[in-house]
Amino acid sequence: MKLKLLLLMVSLTIFGTIADAASPSSILVDISPSNPEPYEETTIVLNSYTYNLDSVMISWSVGGKSSSSGIGKKSFSTAAPAAGGETDVVATIALPDGVVETRITLRPSATVLLWQANDSYVPPFYRGKALPSADSEIKVVAMPEIRTSRSGGLVDPKNMTYLWKKDYTNDTGSSGYGKNFFTFVSDYLENSNTVSVIASTLDQRSKGEASINIRASQPKILFYKNDADLGTLWDRSLADHKINGREVLEAAPYFISPKEPLHPSLLWRWFINDTLVNLTSFRKNLMPLEVEKGQHGTSRLRLEIENRDKIFQTTNREINIEF
């Protein structure tokens, strides 16, 4: 009878040890940044709802080599490897119920986001970038640079999956396999929009992420001299201007939609000294000016452009014409 009771007590003791044994699943890992770029400093932080990690010994190793240790050392930082490489970071945690090892594999990648305003107008030979204004259509293209650890070659962006976010909200319709571009219309209620993406290989072993903030600009008008022999002199815009005889000025509405400034949705109104000028020419971006012989003075020339389809795309400009 005593022997049976002893065996029962031993069995219960062994069962209790197994049930309470420490498990790697009880350790939570937070990596910042979650998808590091090559050689980027990466911080790993351990947490647990089951154990108090502040009172246990935690040892860290990188690539199989011991790096640091200490009681309550829940945080550890190391540099990510080169592109295409992998680094194993192991945290060994001496819990009261046993030793637990947590392995974190760092696979760096780099992702670049490029954007363009699809329907923003800029004149010929403009060296800058067409900027978006309110209600402009913007296209963002992701260019992930993720290398395979085997060959070191770049993964084809068309063979990856993409998770797009606009202003920190998932856009499931624009996300998916091979969708390396994202198109949206800028919000007229906000000064800027934030677009981010996570690009992943099909096996989910490697990921790259990037974010970009795109600010909206106000359309603006610049005036240029339209020469009868040389055409429009795009190299120098006009501020206050002096004319002799007859000249033609050309207006360029930078960053307005659509790209075609003579589109019917754009309403052009020219004023001279607050008097509306009715132009008979079909090219409403040209203003002919002529000074009568013997006349001298200064007049105000003002242009207002209104987009009938996009009420927040309006602009105006005024200059003085001396004659």
C-alpha positions as CSV (number, residue, x, y, z in Angstrom):
1,M,0.0,0.0,0.0
2,K,2.8,2.4,0.8
3,L,4.6,1.5,-2.5
4,K,1.5,2.3,-4.6
5,L,1.1,5.7,-2.8
6,L,4.7,6.6,-3.4
7,L,4.4,5.8,-7.1
8,L,1.3,8.0,-7.4
9,M,3.1,10.9,-5.7
10,V,6.1,10.6,-8.1
11,S,3.8,10.5,-11.2
12,L,2.0,13.6,-10.0
13,T,5.2,15.5,-9.5
14,I,6.6,14.7,-13.0
15,F,3.3,15.7,-14.6
16,G,3.3,19.1,-12.8
17,T,6.8,19.8,-14.0
18,I,5.9,19.2,-17.6
19,A,2.8,21.3,-17.4
20,D,4.7,24.3,-16.0
21,A,7.8,24.0,-18.1
22,A,8.9,27.2,-19.8
23,S,7.9,27.6,-23.4
24,P,9.4,29.8,-26.1
25,S,5.8,30.8,-27.0
26,S,5.6,32.7,-23.7
27,I,8.3,35.1,-24.9
28,L,7.2,38.0,-27.1
29,V,9.6,39.6,-29.5
30,D,9.5,43.2,-30.9
31,I,12.0,44.2,-33.6
32,S,12.5,47.8,-34.6
33,P,12.6,48.5,-37.4
34,S,10.6,45.4,-38.2
35,N,12.2,45.1,-41.7
36,P,15.7,46.6,-41.4
37,E,17.8,47.9,-44.3
38,P,21.3,46.6,-44.9
39,Y,23.7,47.5,-42.0
40,E,20.9,49.4,-40.2
41,E,21.0,49.4,-36.4
42,T,18.2,47.0,-35.2
43,T,16.8,46.8,-31.7
44,I,15.2,43.6,-30.3
45,V,13.1,43.8,-27.2
46,L,11.7,40.8,-25.2
47,N,8.5,40.8,-23.3
48,S,6.4,38.3,-21.5
49,Y,2.9,38.2,-19.9
50,T,3.9,35.0,-18.0
51,Y,7.3,35.8,-16.5
52,N,9.0,38.8,-15.0
53,L,12.0,39.2,-17.4
54,D,13.5,41.9,-15.2
55,S,14.7,39.4,-12.6
56,V,16.2,36.7,-14.9
57,M,19.5,36.2,-16.6
58,I,19.3,36.9,-20.4
59,S,22.2,36.2,-22.7
60,W,22.5,37.3,-26.3
61,S,24.5,35.9,-29.1
62,V,25.0,36.9,-32.8
63,G,25.9,34.4,-35.4
64,G,26.8,31.9,-32.8
65,K,29.1,34.2,-30.9
66,S,28.3,35.4,-27.4
67,S,27.7,39.2,-27.4
68,S,26.3,40.3,-24.0
69,S,24.3,39.1,-21.0
70,G,22.9,40.4,-17.8
71,I,19.9,40.2,-15.4
72,G,16.9,41.8,-17.0
73,K,18.7,42.5,-20.2
74,K,15.5,42.5,-22.3
75,S,16.8,44.8,-25.0
76,F,19.6,44.2,-27.5
77,S,20.9,46.1,-30.6
78,T,23.0,45.0,-33.5
79,A,23.6,46.0,-37.1
80,A,21.8,44.1,-39.8
81,P,24.0,42.2,-42.3
82,A,24.6,43.2,-45.9
83,A,21.9,42.8,-48.5
84,G,21.2,39.2,-49.2
85,G,22.7,38.0,-45.9
86,E,21.2,36.6,-42.8
87,T,22.1,36.9,-39.2
88,D,20.7,34.8,-36.4
89,V,20.3,36.5,-33.0
90,V,19.6,34.1,-30.1
91,A,18.3,35.2,-26.7
92,T,18.9,32.6,-24.0
93,I,16.5,33.2,-21.0
94,A,17.1,31.5,-17.7
95,L,13.5,31.3,-16.5
96,P,12.5,29.7,-13.1
97,D,10.9,26.8,-15.0
98,G,13.8,26.2,-17.3
99,V,16.0,27.7,-20.0
100,V,14.3,29.1,-23.1
101,E,16.0,30.1,-26.4
102,T,14.4,32.6,-28.7
103,R,15.9,32.9,-32.2
104,I,15.5,35.9,-34.4
105,T,16.7,35.9,-38.0
106,L,17.6,39.3,-39.5
107,R,17.2,39.5,-43.3
108,P,17.8,43.0,-44.5
109,S,16.2,44.6,-47.5
110,A,15.8,48.1,-49.1
111,T,12.7,49.5,-50.7
112,V,12.5,52.8,-52.6
113,L,9.2,54.6,-53.3
114,L,9.0,56.9,-56.4
115,W,6.0,59.1,-57.1
116,Q,4.6,61.2,-59.9
117,A,1.6,63.5,-60.3
118,N,-0.2,62.0,-63.3
119,D,-2.3,65.0,-64.3
120,S,-0.2,68.0,-63.1
121,Y,0.7,70.5,-65.8
122,V,4.2,72.0,-66.3
123,P,5.4,73.9,-69.4
124,P,8.0,72.5,-71.9
125,F,11.6,72.4,-70.8
126,Y,10.7,72.7,-67.1
127,R,13.5,71.0,-65.2
128,G,11.6,70.4,-62.0
129,K,9.0,67.9,-61.0
130,A,5.3,68.3,-61.6
131,L,3.8,68.7,-58.2
132,P,0.4,67.5,-57.1
133,S,-2.4,69.9,-56.0
134,A,-5.7,69.2,-54.4
135,D,-7.6,66.4,-56.2
136,S,-4.5,65.4,-58.2
137,E,-4.0,61.8,-59.3
138,I,-0.7,60.5,-57.9
139,K,1.0,57.3,-58.8
140,V,3.5,55.7,-56.3
141,V,5.8,52.9,-57.5
142,A,7.7,50.5,-55.1
143,M,11.2,49.4,-56.1
144,P,12.2,46.7,-53.6
145,E,15.8,45.6,-53.5
146,I,15.6,42.2,-51.9
147,R,18.4,39.7,-52.6
148,T,18.2,35.9,-52.3
149,S,20.6,34.4,-49.9
150,R,21.4,31.6,-52.3
151,S,22.5,33.4,-55.5
152,G,22.6,36.9,-54.2
153,G,20.5,38.1,-57.1
154,L,17.6,40.5,-56.8
155,V,14.1,39.2,-56.5
156,D,11.9,40.2,-59.4
157,P,9.5,42.9,-58.1
158,K,6.7,41.4,-60.2
159,N,7.0,38.1,-58.3
160,M,6.3,39.7,-54.9
161,T,3.3,40.6,-52.9
162,Y,2.5,44.2,-51.7
163,L,0.5,45.6,-48.8
164,W,-0.3,49.3,-49.5
165,K,-1.5,51.8,-46.9
166,K,-2.7,55.3,-47.4
167,D,-2.7,57.5,-44.3
168,Y,-2.0,54.4,-42.2
169,T,-5.1,52.6,-43.5
170,N,-4.8,49.3,-45.4
171,D,-5.9,49.5,-49.0
172,T,-6.8,45.9,-49.8
173,G,-8.0,46.6,-53.3
174,S,-4.6,48.0,-54.3
175,S,-2.6,45.3,-52.5
176,G,-1.7,41.8,-53.7
177,Y,0.6,39.8,-55.9
178,G,2.6,41.8,-58.4
179,K,1.0,45.1,-57.5
180,N,4.1,47.2,-57.1
181,F,2.3,50.5,-57.8
182,F,-0.4,52.5,-56.0
183,T,-2.6,55.2,-57.5
184,F,-4.7,57.6,-55.4
185,V,-6.3,61.1,-55.5
186,S,-4.8,63.6,-53.1
187,D,-7.2,64.6,-50.3
188,Y,-8.3,68.2,-50.7
189,L,-9.0,68.3,-46.9
190,E,-5.4,67.5,-46.0
191,N,-2.1,69.2,-46.8
192,S,-0.4,65.9,-47.4
193,N,-0.9,62.1,-47.7
194,T,1.3,59.3,-46.3
195,V,1.7,56.2,-48.5
196,S,3.5,53.1,-47.2
197,V,4.1,49.6,-48.5
198,I,5.4,46.3,-47.3
199,A,6.9,44.2,-50.1
200,S,7.3,40.4,-49.3
201,T,8.7,37.4,-51.1
202,L,6.2,34.6,-51.7
203,D,7.8,32.5,-49.0
204,Q,7.5,35.5,-46.6
205,R,11.1,35.0,-45.6
206,S,12.2,38.5,-46.8
207,K,10.3,41.8,-46.5
208,G,11.0,45.3,-47.3
209,E,9.0,48.4,-46.3
210,A,9.1,52.1,-47.1
211,S,6.9,55.1,-46.4
212,I,6.7,58.5,-48.1
213,N,4.8,61.7,-47.3
214,I,3.5,63.6,-50.4
215,R,2.5,67.2,-49.9
216,A,0.0,69.0,-52.0
217,S,1.0,72.3,-53.7
218,Q,-1.0,75.3,-54.8
219,P,-1.2,75.9,-58.6
220,K,0.6,79.0,-59.7
221,I,0.7,81.1,-62.8
222,L,3.9,82.4,-64.5
223,F,4.0,84.7,-67.5
224,Y,6.4,84.5,-70.4
225,K,7.1,86.5,-73.5
226,N,5.8,84.9,-76.7
227,D,8.2,86.0,-79.5
228,A,6.9,86.0,-83.1
229,D,10.2,84.6,-84.3
230,L,11.6,82.6,-81.4
231,G,8.4,81.3,-79.9
232,T,7.8,81.3,-76.2
233,L,10.9,82.3,-74.2
234,W,10.6,79.7,-71.4
235,D,14.0,80.5,-69.9
236,R,12.8,83.6,-68.1
237,S,9.5,84.3,-66.5
238,L,8.1,87.9,-66.3
239,A,7.4,89.9,-63.2
240,D,6.4,93.5,-63.8
241,H,7.0,94.1,-67.5
242,K,7.6,97.0,-69.8
243,I,6.4,96.7,-73.4
244,N,7.0,98.8,-76.5
245,G,4.5,98.5,-79.4
246,R,2.9,95.1,-79.6
247,E,3.7,92.0,-77.6
248,V,2.1,88.7,-76.7
249,L,2.3,87.2,-73.2
250,E,1.8,83.5,-72.5
251,A,0.6,82.2,-69.2
252,A,1.6,78.8,-67.8
253,P,-0.6,77.4,-65.0
254,Y,1.9,75.2,-63.1
255,F,0.6,72.2,-61.2
256,I,-3.0,72.5,-62.3
257,S,-5.1,69.6,-63.6
258,P,-5.5,68.4,-66.2
259,K,-2.1,68.4,-68.1
260,E,-3.6,70.1,-71.1
261,P,-4.0,73.8,-70.1
262,L,-6.6,74.4,-72.9
263,H,-8.9,71.7,-71.6
264,P,-12.6,72.8,-71.5
265,S,-12.7,72.2,-67.8
266,L,-10.4,75.2,-67.2
267,L,-12.0,78.6,-67.2
268,W,-9.6,81.4,-68.1
269,R,-10.5,85.1,-67.2
270,W,-8.1,87.9,-68.2
271,F,-8.5,91.4,-66.7
272,I,-6.9,94.7,-67.5
273,N,-7.4,97.2,-64.6
274,D,-10.3,95.0,-63.3
275,T,-12.0,95.0,-66.7
276,L,-12.7,91.6,-68.2
277,V,-11.1,91.1,-71.6
278,N,-12.9,88.9,-74.1
279,L,-10.4,87.1,-76.2
280,T,-11.4,85.9,-79.6
281,S,-8.4,83.6,-80.0
282,F,-8.9,79.9,-79.3
283,R,-5.6,79.9,-77.4
284,K,-6.8,81.3,-74.1
285,N,-3.4,81.1,-72.6
286,L,-2.1,84.0,-74.8
287,M,-2.8,87.7,-74.1
288,P,-1.9,90.1,-76.9
289,L,-0.9,93.6,-75.7
290,E,-0.5,96.7,-77.9
291,V,0.3,100.2,-76.9
292,E,-1.0,103.1,-78.8
293,K,1.6,105.6,-80.0
294,G,2.2,108.4,-77.6
295,Q,0.6,106.6,-74.6
296,H,2.5,106.1,-71.4
297,G,1.5,104.7,-68.0
298,T,1.0,101.5,-66.1
299,S,-1.8,99.0,-66.2
300,R,-2.6,95.9,-64.1
301,L,-2.9,92.6,-65.9
302,R,-4.6,89.8,-63.9
303,L,-5.4,86.2,-64.9
304,E,-7.8,84.0,-63.0
305,I,-8.0,80.2,-63.8
306,E,-10.7,78.1,-62.3
307,N,-11.2,74.3,-62.7
308,R,-14.8,73.6,-63.2
309,D,-14.4,70.0,-62.2
310,K,-12.2,70.5,-59.2
311,I,-13.3,73.4,-57.1
312,F,-10.2,73.5,-55.0
313,Q,-7.9,74.0,-58.0
314,T,-8.1,77.8,-58.6
315,T,-5.3,80.2,-59.0
316,N,-4.6,83.8,-60.0
317,R,-1.7,86.1,-60.8
318,E,-1.3,89.8,-61.3
319,I,1.5,91.9,-62.8
320,N,2.0,95.5,-63.7
321,I,2.5,96.4,-67.4
322,E,4.4,99.6,-68.0
323,F,4.1,101.3,-71.4
